[in-house]
Amino acid sequence: MAPFVLLFLIAVALGIVGIVAKGLFWLFIVGLVVLVVDFAWFGSRLRQRVGRRS
Protein backbone atom coordinates (compact mmCIF):
# COMPACT_ATOMS: atom_id res chain seq x y z
CA MET A 1 0.00 0.00 0.00
CA ALA A 2 2.88 2.38 0.75
CA PRO A 3 4.26 2.38 -2.84
CA PHE A 4 0.77 3.15 -4.15
CA VAL A 5 0.40 6.14 -1.84
CA LEU A 6 3.91 7.37 -2.66
CA LEU A 7 3.31 7.19 -6.42
CA PHE A 8 -0.09 8.83 -5.96
CA LEU A 9 1.46 11.76 -4.08
CA ILE A 10 4.21 12.12 -6.70
CA ALA A 11 1.61 12.17 -9.48
CA VAL A 12 -0.45 14.81 -7.68
CA ALA A 13 2.63 16.95 -7.02
CA LEU A 14 3.71 16.73 -10.67
CA GLY A 15 0.22 17.64 -11.79
CA ILE A 16 0.03 20.67 -9.51
CA VAL A 17 3.46 21.93 -10.54
CA GLY A 18 2.60 21.33 -14.19
CA ILE A 19 -0.58 23.40 -13.92
CA VAL A 20 0.82 26.22 -11.78
CA ALA A 21 4.17 26.73 -13.51
CA LYS A 22 3.95 28.49 -16.82
CA GLY A 23 5.21 26.42 -19.73
CA LEU A 24 5.34 23.15 -17.81
CA PHE A 25 2.15 21.59 -19.10
CA TRP A 26 4.18 18.54 -20.10
CA LEU A 27 4.81 17.95 -16.39
CA PHE A 28 1.05 17.78 -15.85
CA ILE A 29 0.84 15.15 -18.60
CA VAL A 30 3.64 13.14 -16.95
CA GLY A 31 1.76 13.33 -13.66
CA LEU A 32 -1.39 12.00 -15.33
CA VAL A 33 0.54 9.13 -16.90
CA VAL A 34 2.10 8.24 -13.53
CA LEU A 35 -1.35 8.35 -11.94
CA VAL A 36 -2.87 6.03 -14.55
CA VAL A 37 0.03 3.57 -14.28
CA ASP A 38 -0.25 3.69 -10.49
CA PHE A 39 -3.96 2.82 -10.53
CA ALA A 40 -3.38 0.04 -13.08
CA TRP A 41 -0.59 -1.41 -10.94
CA PHE A 42 -2.71 -1.19 -7.79
CA GLY A 43 -5.65 -2.84 -9.57
CA SER A 44 -3.52 -5.71 -10.80
CA ARG A 45 -2.10 -6.29 -7.32
CA LEU A 46 -5.58 -6.19 -5.82
CA ARG A 47 -6.86 -8.66 -8.42
CA GLN A 48 -3.96 -11.05 -7.71
CA ARG A 49 -4.59 -10.87 -3.97
CA VAL A 50 -8.28 -11.66 -4.40
CA GLY A 51 -7.43 -14.56 -6.71
CA ARG A 52 -5.25 -16.21 -4.07
CA ARG A 53 -8.03 -16.27 -1.50
CA SER A 54 -10.40 -18.27 -3.70
CHARMM-style PDB file with segment names, atoms N, HN, CA, C and O in Angstrom:
ATOM      1  N   MET     1       0.822  -1.193   0.000  1.00  0.00      PROA
ATOM      2  CA  MET     1       0.000   0.000   0.000  1.00  0.00      PROA
ATOM      3  C   MET     1       0.867   1.258   0.000  1.00  0.00      PROA
ATOM      4  O   MET     1       0.489   2.266  -0.597  1.00  0.00      PROA
ATOM      5  N   ALA     2       2.016   1.211   0.657  1.00  0.00      PROA
ATOM      6  HN  ALA     2       2.323   0.392   1.141  1.00  0.00      PROA
ATOM      7  CA  ALA     2       2.880   2.381   0.745  1.00  0.00      PROA
ATOM      8  C   ALA     2       3.392   2.836  -0.633  1.00  0.00      PROA
ATOM      9  O   ALA     2       3.402   4.037  -0.900  1.00  0.00      PROA
ATOM     10  N   PRO     3       3.818   1.913  -1.520  1.00  0.00      PROA
ATOM     11  CA  PRO     3       4.264   2.380  -2.838  1.00  0.00      PROA
ATOM     12  C   PRO     3       3.131   3.041  -3.634  1.00  0.00      PROA
ATOM     13  O   PRO     3       3.368   3.987  -4.385  1.00  0.00      PROA
ATOM     14  N   PHE     4       1.911   2.546  -3.468  1.00  0.00      PROA
ATOM     15  HN  PHE     4       1.718   1.777  -2.857  1.00  0.00      PROA
ATOM     16  CA  PHE     4       0.771   3.149  -4.153  1.00  0.00      PROA
ATOM     17  C   PHE     4       0.571   4.588  -3.695  1.00  0.00      PROA
ATOM     18  O   PHE     4       0.391   5.489  -4.515  1.00  0.00      PROA
ATOM     19  N   VAL     5       0.603   4.797  -2.391  1.00  0.00      PROA
ATOM     20  HN  VAL     5       0.750   4.065  -1.725  1.00  0.00      PROA
ATOM     21  CA  VAL     5       0.403   6.141  -1.844  1.00  0.00      PROA
ATOM     22  C   VAL     5       1.535   7.062  -2.269  1.00  0.00      PROA
ATOM     23  O   VAL     5       1.296   8.219  -2.615  1.00  0.00      PROA
ATOM     24  N   LEU     6       2.763   6.564  -2.247  1.00  0.00      PROA
ATOM     25  HN  LEU     6       2.958   5.624  -1.966  1.00  0.00      PROA
ATOM     26  CA  LEU     6       3.914   7.371  -2.663  1.00  0.00      PROA
ATOM     27  C   LEU     6       3.793   7.789  -4.122  1.00  0.00      PROA
ATOM     28  O   LEU     6       3.995   8.959  -4.446  1.00  0.00      PROA
ATOM     29  N   LEU     7       3.468   6.855  -5.004  1.00  0.00      PROA
ATOM     30  HN  LEU     7       3.303   5.904  -4.741  1.00  0.00      PROA
ATOM     31  CA  LEU     7       3.309   7.193  -6.417  1.00  0.00      PROA
ATOM     32  C   LEU     7       2.128   8.129  -6.637  1.00  0.00      PROA
ATOM     33  O   LEU     7       2.180   9.005  -7.500  1.00  0.00      PROA
ATOM     34  N   PHE     8       1.069   7.949  -5.864  1.00  0.00      PROA
ATOM     35  HN  PHE     8       1.026   7.237  -5.163  1.00  0.00      PROA
ATOM     36  CA  PHE     8      -0.086   8.832  -5.963  1.00  0.00      PROA
ATOM     37  C   PHE     8       0.293  10.262  -5.591  1.00  0.00      PROA
ATOM     38  O   PHE     8      -0.084  11.204  -6.288  1.00  0.00      PROA
ATOM     39  N   LEU     9       1.036  10.430  -4.501  1.00  0.00      PROA
ATOM     40  HN  LEU     9       1.343   9.664  -3.935  1.00  0.00      PROA
ATOM     41  CA  LEU     9       1.465  11.758  -4.078  1.00  0.00      PROA
ATOM     42  C   LEU     9       2.415  12.395  -5.088  1.00  0.00      PROA
ATOM     43  O   LEU     9       2.341  13.600  -5.331  1.00  0.00      PROA
ATOM     44  N   ILE    10       3.301  11.605  -5.672  1.00  0.00      PROA
ATOM     45  HN  ILE    10       3.361  10.626  -5.474  1.00  0.00      PROA
ATOM     46  CA  ILE    10       4.208  12.121  -6.696  1.00  0.00      PROA
ATOM     47  C   ILE    10       3.418  12.585  -7.913  1.00  0.00      PROA
ATOM     48  O   ILE    10       3.707  13.642  -8.476  1.00  0.00      PROA
ATOM     49  N   ALA    11       2.428  11.805  -8.321  1.00  0.00      PROA
ATOM     50  HN  ALA    11       2.194  10.947  -7.864  1.00  0.00      PROA
ATOM     51  CA  ALA    11       1.611  12.174  -9.482  1.00  0.00      PROA
ATOM     52  C   ALA    11       0.838  13.458  -9.215  1.00  0.00      PROA
ATOM     53  O   ALA    11       0.742  14.317 -10.092  1.00  0.00      PROA
ATOM     54  N   VAL    12       0.291  13.595  -8.026  1.00  0.00      PROA
ATOM     55  HN  VAL    12       0.369  12.897  -7.314  1.00  0.00      PROA
ATOM     56  CA  VAL    12      -0.450  14.812  -7.683  1.00  0.00      PROA
ATOM     57  C   VAL    12       0.483  16.016  -7.659  1.00  0.00      PROA
ATOM     58  O   VAL    12       0.139  17.083  -8.166  1.00  0.00      PROA
ATOM     59  N   ALA    13       1.663  15.843  -7.070  1.00  0.00      PROA
ATOM     60  HN  ALA    13       1.943  14.976  -6.658  1.00  0.00      PROA
ATOM     61  CA  ALA    13       2.629  16.950  -7.022  1.00  0.00      PROA
ATOM     62  C   ALA    13       3.064  17.369  -8.427  1.00  0.00      PROA
ATOM     63  O   ALA    13       3.155  18.562  -8.719  1.00  0.00      PROA
ATOM     64  N   LEU    14       3.332  16.397  -9.292  1.00  0.00      PROA
ATOM     65  HN  LEU    14       3.258  15.428  -9.055  1.00  0.00      PROA
ATOM     66  CA  LEU    14       3.713  16.725 -10.667  1.00  0.00      PROA
ATOM     67  C   LEU    14       2.584  17.438 -11.387  1.00  0.00      PROA
ATOM     68  O   LEU    14       2.823  18.380 -12.143  1.00  0.00      PROA
ATOM     69  N   GLY    15       1.369  17.000 -11.160  1.00  0.00      PROA
ATOM     70  HN  GLY    15       1.175  16.235 -10.546  1.00  0.00      PROA
ATOM     71  CA  GLY    15       0.221  17.644 -11.790  1.00  0.00      PROA
ATOM     72  C   GLY    15       0.041  19.075 -11.332  1.00  0.00      PROA
ATOM     73  O   GLY    15      -0.225  19.960 -12.145  1.00  0.00      PROA
ATOM     74  N   ILE    16       0.182  19.310 -10.041  1.00  0.00      PROA
ATOM     75  HN  ILE    16       0.398  18.591  -9.380  1.00  0.00      PROA
ATOM     76  CA  ILE    16       0.026  20.671  -9.513  1.00  0.00      PROA
ATOM     77  C   ILE    16       1.122  21.580 -10.042  1.00  0.00      PROA
ATOM     78  O   ILE    16       0.844  22.700 -10.471  1.00  0.00      PROA
ATOM     79  N   VAL    17       2.359  21.115 -10.017  1.00  0.00      PROA
ATOM     80  HN  VAL    17       2.585  20.205  -9.668  1.00  0.00      PROA
ATOM     81  CA  VAL    17       3.460  21.929 -10.536  1.00  0.00      PROA
ATOM     82  C   VAL    17       3.277  22.184 -12.025  1.00  0.00      PROA
ATOM     83  O   VAL    17       3.556  23.281 -12.509  1.00  0.00      PROA
ATOM     84  N   GLY    18       2.812  21.176 -12.749  1.00  0.00      PROA
ATOM     85  HN  GLY    18       2.586  20.285 -12.356  1.00  0.00      PROA
ATOM     86  CA  GLY    18       2.596  21.335 -14.185  1.00  0.00      PROA
ATOM     87  C   GLY    18       1.508  22.347 -14.516  1.00  0.00      PROA
ATOM     88  O   GLY    18       1.597  23.039 -15.530  1.00  0.00      PROA
ATOM     89  N   ILE    19       0.494  22.441 -13.683  1.00  0.00      PROA
ATOM     90  HN  ILE    19       0.422  21.879 -12.859  1.00  0.00      PROA
ATOM     91  CA  ILE    19      -0.582  23.397 -13.919  1.00  0.00      PROA
ATOM     92  C   ILE    19      -0.174  24.798 -13.484  1.00  0.00      PROA
ATOM     93  O   ILE    19      -0.458  25.769 -14.185  1.00  0.00      PROA
ATOM     94  N   VAL    20       0.488  24.912 -12.336  1.00  0.00      PROA
ATOM     95  HN  VAL    20       0.718  24.123 -11.768  1.00  0.00      PROA
ATOM     96  CA  VAL    20       0.817  26.222 -11.777  1.00  0.00      PROA
ATOM     97  C   VAL    20       1.957  26.898 -12.540  1.00  0.00      PROA
ATOM     98  O   VAL    20       1.879  28.088 -12.845  1.00  0.00      PROA
ATOM     99  N   ALA    21       3.005  26.150 -12.845  1.00  0.00      PROA
ATOM    100  HN  ALA    21       3.068  25.183 -12.597  1.00  0.00      PROA
ATOM    101  CA  ALA    21       4.172  26.732 -13.506  1.00  0.00      PROA
ATOM    102  C   ALA    21       3.869  26.967 -14.982  1.00  0.00      PROA
ATOM    103  O   ALA    21       3.346  26.094 -15.674  1.00  0.00      PROA
ATOM    104  N   LYS    22       4.203  28.137 -15.433  1.00  0.00      PROA
ATOM    105  HN  LYS    22       4.628  28.847 -14.871  1.00  0.00      PROA
ATOM    106  CA  LYS    22       3.948  28.490 -16.822  1.00  0.00      PROA
ATOM    107  C   LYS    22       4.910  27.725 -17.738  1.00  0.00      PROA
ATOM    108  O   LYS    22       6.115  27.688 -17.490  1.00  0.00      PROA
ATOM    109  N   GLY    23       4.379  27.129 -18.771  1.00  0.00      PROA
ATOM    110  HN  GLY    23       3.400  27.159 -18.972  1.00  0.00      PROA
ATOM    111  CA  GLY    23       5.212  26.422 -19.733  1.00  0.00      PROA
ATOM    112  C   GLY    23       5.582  25.004 -19.326  1.00  0.00      PROA
ATOM    113  O   GLY    23       6.385  24.363 -20.004  1.00  0.00      PROA
ATOM    114  N   LEU    24       5.020  24.504 -18.244  1.00  0.00      PROA
ATOM    115  HN  LEU    24       4.368  25.024 -17.693  1.00  0.00      PROA
ATOM    116  CA  LEU    24       5.337  23.147 -17.809  1.00  0.00      PROA
ATOM    117  C   LEU    24       4.120  22.233 -17.887  1.00  0.00      PROA
ATOM    118  O   LEU    24       3.915  21.374 -17.028  1.00  0.00      PROA
ATOM    119  N   PHE    25       3.326  22.429 -18.919  1.00  0.00      PROA
ATOM    120  HN  PHE    25       3.493  23.126 -19.617  1.00  0.00      PROA
ATOM    121  CA  PHE    25       2.145  21.587 -19.101  1.00  0.00      PROA
ATOM    122  C   PHE    25       2.534  20.133 -19.304  1.00  0.00      PROA
ATOM    123  O   PHE    25       1.781  19.229 -18.943  1.00  0.00      PROA
ATOM    124  N   TRP    26       3.711  19.907 -19.883  1.00  0.00      PROA
ATOM    125  HN  TRP    26       4.322  20.642 -20.176  1.00  0.00      PROA
ATOM    126  CA  TRP    26       4.176  18.539 -20.098  1.00  0.00      PROA
ATOM    127  C   TRP    26       4.345  17.810 -18.765  1.00  0.00      PROA
ATOM    128  O   TRP    26       4.177  16.593 -18.697  1.00  0.00      PROA
ATOM    129  N   LEU    27       4.677  18.555 -17.701  1.00  0.00      PROA
ATOM    130  HN  LEU    27       4.813  19.544 -17.755  1.00  0.00      PROA
ATOM    131  CA  LEU    27       4.811  17.946 -16.385  1.00  0.00      PROA
ATOM    132  C   LEU    27       3.456  17.466 -15.867  1.00  0.00      PROA
ATOM    133  O   LEU    27       3.371  16.447 -15.181  1.00  0.00      PROA
ATOM    134  N   PHE    28       2.415  18.197 -16.195  1.00  0.00      PROA
ATOM    135  HN  PHE    28       2.484  19.025 -16.752  1.00  0.00      PROA
ATOM    136  CA  PHE    28       1.054  17.776 -15.852  1.00  0.00      PROA
ATOM    137  C   PHE    28       0.716  16.470 -16.562  1.00  0.00      PROA
ATOM    138  O   PHE    28       0.129  15.568 -15.966  1.00  0.00      PROA
ATOM    139  N   ILE    29       1.086  16.374 -17.825  1.00  0.00      PROA
ATOM    140  HN  ILE    29       1.563  17.107 -18.309  1.00  0.00      PROA
ATOM    141  CA  ILE    29       0.842  15.148 -18.600  1.00  0.00      PROA
ATOM    142  C   ILE    29       1.606  13.971 -17.985  1.00  0.00      PROA
ATOM    143  O   ILE    29       1.065  12.871 -17.872  1.00  0.00      PROA
ATOM    144  N   VAL    30       2.854  14.197 -17.592  1.00  0.00      PROA
ATOM    145  HN  VAL    30       3.294  15.091 -17.683  1.00  0.00      PROA
ATOM    146  CA  VAL    30       3.644  13.141 -16.954  1.00  0.00      PROA
ATOM    147  C   VAL    30       2.973  12.701 -15.651  1.00  0.00      PROA
ATOM    148  O   VAL    30       2.924  11.510 -15.346  1.00  0.00      PROA
ATOM    149  N   GLY    31       2.464  13.654 -14.893  1.00  0.00      PROA
ATOM    150  HN  GLY    31       2.504  14.622 -15.140  1.00  0.00      PROA
ATOM    151  CA  GLY    31       1.756  13.331 -13.662  1.00  0.00      PROA
ATOM    152  C   GLY    31       0.527  12.479 -13.920  1.00  0.00      PROA
ATOM    153  O   GLY    31       0.252  11.539 -13.174  1.00  0.00      PROA
ATOM    154  N   LEU    32      -0.218  12.802 -14.977  1.00  0.00      PROA
ATOM    155  HN  LEU    32       0.005  13.566 -15.583  1.00  0.00      PROA
ATOM    156  CA  LEU    32      -1.394  12.001 -15.335  1.00  0.00      PROA
ATOM    157  C   LEU    32      -1.007  10.577 -15.728  1.00  0.00      PROA
ATOM    158  O   LEU    32      -1.682   9.618 -15.356  1.00  0.00      PROA
ATOM    159  N   VAL    33       0.082  10.448 -16.483  1.00  0.00      PROA
ATOM    160  HN  VAL    33       0.631  11.227 -16.785  1.00  0.00      PROA
ATOM    161  CA  VAL    33       0.544   9.125 -16.896  1.00  0.00      PROA
ATOM    162  C   VAL    33       0.960   8.307 -15.674  1.00  0.00      PROA
ATOM    163  O   VAL    33       0.627   7.127 -15.573  1.00  0.00      PROA
ATOM    164  N   VAL    34       1.684   8.932 -14.753  1.00  0.00      PROA
ATOM    165  HN  VAL    34       1.955   9.891 -14.836  1.00  0.00      PROA
ATOM    166  CA  VAL    34       2.096   8.240 -13.534  1.00  0.00      PROA
ATOM    167  C   VAL    34       0.869   7.812 -12.729  1.00  0.00      PROA
ATOM    168  O   VAL    34       0.841   6.717 -12.167  1.00  0.00      PROA
ATOM    169  N   LEU    35      -0.132   8.671 -12.677  1.00  0.00      PROA
ATOM    170  HN  LEU    35      -0.109   9.561 -13.134  1.00  0.00      PROA
ATOM    171  CA  LEU    35      -1.354   8.349 -11.941  1.00  0.00      PROA
ATOM    172  C   LEU    35      -2.087   7.158 -12.563  1.00  0.00      PROA
ATOM    173  O   LEU    35      -2.548   6.273 -11.843  1.00  0.00      PROA
ATOM    174  N   VAL    36      -2.196   7.132 -13.871  1.00  0.00      PROA
ATOM    175  HN  VAL    36      -1.822   7.851 -14.456  1.00  0.00      PROA
ATOM    176  CA  VAL    36      -2.872   6.027 -14.554  1.00  0.00      PROA
ATOM    177  C   VAL    36      -2.105   4.719 -14.356  1.00  0.00      PROA
ATOM    178  O   VAL    36      -2.705   3.678 -14.089  1.00  0.00      PROA
ATOM    179  N   VAL    37      -0.789   4.775 -14.485  1.00  0.00      PROA
ATOM    180  HN  VAL    37      -0.301   5.621 -14.702  1.00  0.00      PROA
ATOM    181  CA  VAL    37       0.027   3.575 -14.277  1.00  0.00      PROA
ATOM    182  C   VAL    37      -0.089   3.094 -12.834  1.00  0.00      PROA
ATOM    183  O   VAL    37      -0.150   1.892 -12.575  1.00  0.00      PROA
ATOM    184  N   ASP    38      -0.118   4.037 -11.903  1.00  0.00      PROA
ATOM    185  HN  ASP    38      -0.068   5.013 -12.114  1.00  0.00      PROA
ATOM    186  CA  ASP    38      -0.246   3.690 -10.494  1.00  0.00      PROA
ATOM    187  C   ASP    38      -1.559   2.970 -10.217  1.00  0.00      PROA
ATOM    188  O   ASP    38      -1.568   1.953  -9.523  1.00  0.00      PROA
ATOM    189  N   PHE    39      -2.664   3.479 -10.744  1.00  0.00      PROA
ATOM    190  HN  PHE    39      -2.657   4.305 -11.307  1.00  0.00      PROA
ATOM    191  CA  PHE    39      -3.961   2.822 -10.530  1.00  0.00      PROA
ATOM    192  C   PHE    39      -4.014   1.460 -11.220  1.00  0.00      PROA
ATOM    193  O   PHE    39      -4.607   0.524 -10.685  1.00  0.00      PROA
ATOM    194  N   ALA    40      -3.407   1.338 -12.390  1.00  0.00      PROA
ATOM    195  HN  ALA    40      -2.925   2.099 -12.825  1.00  0.00      PROA
ATOM    196  CA  ALA    40      -3.379   0.042 -13.077  1.00  0.00      PROA
ATOM    197  C   ALA    40      -2.565  -0.967 -12.273  1.00  0.00      PROA
ATOM    198  O   ALA    40      -2.966  -2.122 -12.136  1.00  0.00      PROA
ATOM    199  N   TRP    41      -1.442  -0.541 -11.750  1.00  0.00      PROA
ATOM    200  HN  TRP    41      -1.116   0.398 -11.861  1.00  0.00      PROA
ATOM    201  CA  TRP    41      -0.590  -1.414 -10.944  1.00  0.00      PROA
ATOM    202  C   TRP    41      -1.315  -1.836  -9.670  1.00  0.00      PROA
ATOM    203  O   TRP    41      -1.278  -3.006  -9.290  1.00  0.00      PROA
ATOM    204  N   PHE    42      -1.969  -0.889  -9.014  1.00  0.00      PROA
ATOM    205  HN  PHE    42      -1.999   0.062  -9.322  1.00  0.00      PROA
ATOM    206  CA  PHE    42      -2.712  -1.194  -7.787  1.00  0.00      PROA
ATOM    207  C   PHE    42      -3.863  -2.159  -8.088  1.00  0.00      PROA
ATOM    208  O   PHE    42      -4.112  -3.088  -7.320  1.00  0.00      PROA
ATOM    209  N   GLY    43      -4.556  -1.942  -9.195  1.00  0.00      PROA
ATOM    210  HN  GLY    43      -4.354  -1.187  -9.819  1.00  0.00      PROA
ATOM    211  CA  GLY    43      -5.653  -2.835  -9.568  1.00  0.00      PROA
ATOM    212  C   GLY    43      -5.180  -4.250  -9.851  1.00  0.00      PROA
ATOM    213  O   GLY    43      -5.844  -5.215  -9.475  1.00  0.00      PROA
ATOM    214  N   SER    44      -4.040  -4.379 -10.509  1.00  0.00      PROA
ATOM    215  HN  SER    44      -3.500  -3.595 -10.814  1.00  0.00      PROA
ATOM    216  CA  SER    44      -3.519  -5.714 -10.802  1.00  0.00      PROA
ATOM    217  C   SER    44      -3.084  -6.422  -9.522  1.00  0.00      PROA
ATOM    218  O   SER    44      -3.281  -7.629  -9.383  1.00  0.00      PROA
ATOM    219  N   ARG    45      -2.497  -5.684  -8.594  1.00  0.00      PROA
ATOM    220  HN  ARG    45      -2.336  -4.703  -8.707  1.00  0.00      PROA
ATOM    221  CA  ARG    45      -2.098  -6.292  -7.317  1.00  0.00      PROA
ATOM    222  C   ARG    45      -3.325  -6.705  -6.512  1.00  0.00      PROA
ATOM    223  O   ARG    45      -3.330  -7.756  -5.872  1.00  0.00      PROA
ATOM    224  N   LEU    46      -4.351  -5.882  -6.547  1.00  0.00      PROA
ATOM    225  HN  LEU    46      -4.347  -5.028  -7.067  1.00  0.00      PROA
ATOM    226  CA  LEU    46      -5.577  -6.194  -5.817  1.00  0.00      PROA
ATOM    227  C   LEU    46      -6.250  -7.427  -6.417  1.00  0.00      PROA
ATOM    228  O   LEU    46      -6.756  -8.279  -5.687  1.00  0.00      PROA
ATOM    229  N   ARG    47      -6.254  -7.519  -7.740  1.00  0.00      PROA
ATOM    230  HN  ARG    47      -5.843  -6.826  -8.333  1.00  0.00      PROA
ATOM    231  CA  ARG    47      -6.856  -8.664  -8.418  1.00  0.00      PROA
ATOM    232  C   ARG    47      -6.088  -9.946  -8.092  1.00  0.00      PROA
ATOM    233  O   ARG    47      -6.700 -10.995  -7.889  1.00  0.00      PROA
ATOM    234  N   GLN    48      -4.758  -9.873  -8.040  1.00  0.00      PROA
ATOM    235  HN  GLN    48      -4.262  -9.021  -8.205  1.00  0.00      PROA
ATOM    236  CA  GLN    48      -3.955 -11.053  -7.705  1.00  0.00      PROA
ATOM    237  C   GLN    48      -4.221 -11.496  -6.280  1.00  0.00      PROA
ATOM    238  O   GLN    48      -4.303 -12.693  -6.005  1.00  0.00      PROA
ATOM    239  N   ARG    49      -4.355 -10.548  -5.379  1.00  0.00      PROA
ATOM    240  HN  ARG    49      -4.288  -9.575  -5.602  1.00  0.00      PROA
ATOM    241  CA  ARG    49      -4.588 -10.874  -3.975  1.00  0.00      PROA
ATOM    242  C   ARG    49      -5.947 -11.544  -3.788  1.00  0.00      PROA
ATOM    243  O   ARG    49      -6.074 -12.484  -3.004  1.00  0.00      PROA
ATOM    244  N   VAL    50      -6.953 -11.067  -4.499  1.00  0.00      PROA
ATOM    245  HN  VAL    50      -6.849 -10.303  -5.136  1.00  0.00      PROA
ATOM    246  CA  VAL    50      -8.283 -11.660  -4.405  1.00  0.00      PROA
ATOM    247  C   VAL    50      -8.265 -13.060  -5.005  1.00  0.00      PROA
ATOM    248  O   VAL    50      -8.937 -13.955  -4.494  1.00  0.00      PROA
ATOM    249  N   GLY    51      -7.512 -13.264  -6.075  1.00  0.00      PROA
ATOM    250  HN  GLY    51      -6.966 -12.536  -6.490  1.00  0.00      PROA
ATOM    251  CA  GLY    51      -7.430 -14.564  -6.714  1.00  0.00      PROA
ATOM    252  C   GLY    51      -6.809 -15.626  -5.829  1.00  0.00      PROA
ATOM    253  O   GLY    51      -7.163 -16.800  -5.936  1.00  0.00      PROA
ATOM    254  N   ARG    52      -5.892 -15.240  -4.961  1.00  0.00      PROA
ATOM    255  HN  ARG    52      -5.604 -14.286  -4.875  1.00  0.00      PROA
ATOM    256  CA  ARG    52      -5.245 -16.207  -4.072  1.00  0.00      PROA
ATOM    257  C   ARG    52      -6.182 -16.705  -2.986  1.00  0.00      PROA
ATOM    258  O   ARG    52      -6.054 -17.842  -2.532  1.00  0.00      PROA
ATOM    259  N   ARG    53      -7.111 -15.880  -2.569  1.00  0.00      PROA
ATOM    260  HN  ARG    53      -7.216 -14.956  -2.937  1.00  0.00      PROA
ATOM    261  CA  ARG    53      -8.028 -16.270  -1.500  1.00  0.00      PROA
ATOM    262  C   ARG    53      -9.012 -17.339  -1.941  1.00  0.00      PROA
ATOM    263  O   ARG    53      -9.439 -18.156  -1.125  1.00  0.00      PROA
ATOM    264  N   SER    54      -9.374 -17.349  -3.199  1.00  0.00      PROA
ATOM    265  HN  SER    54      -9.027 -16.685  -3.861  1.00  0.00      PROA
ATOM    266  CA  SER    54     -10.397 -18.272  -3.696  1.00  0.00      PROA
ATOM    267  C   SER    54      -9.878 -19.681  -3.793  1.00  0.00      PROA
ATOM    268  OT1 SER    54     -10.612 -20.583  -4.195  1.00  0.00      PROA
TER     269      SER     54
END
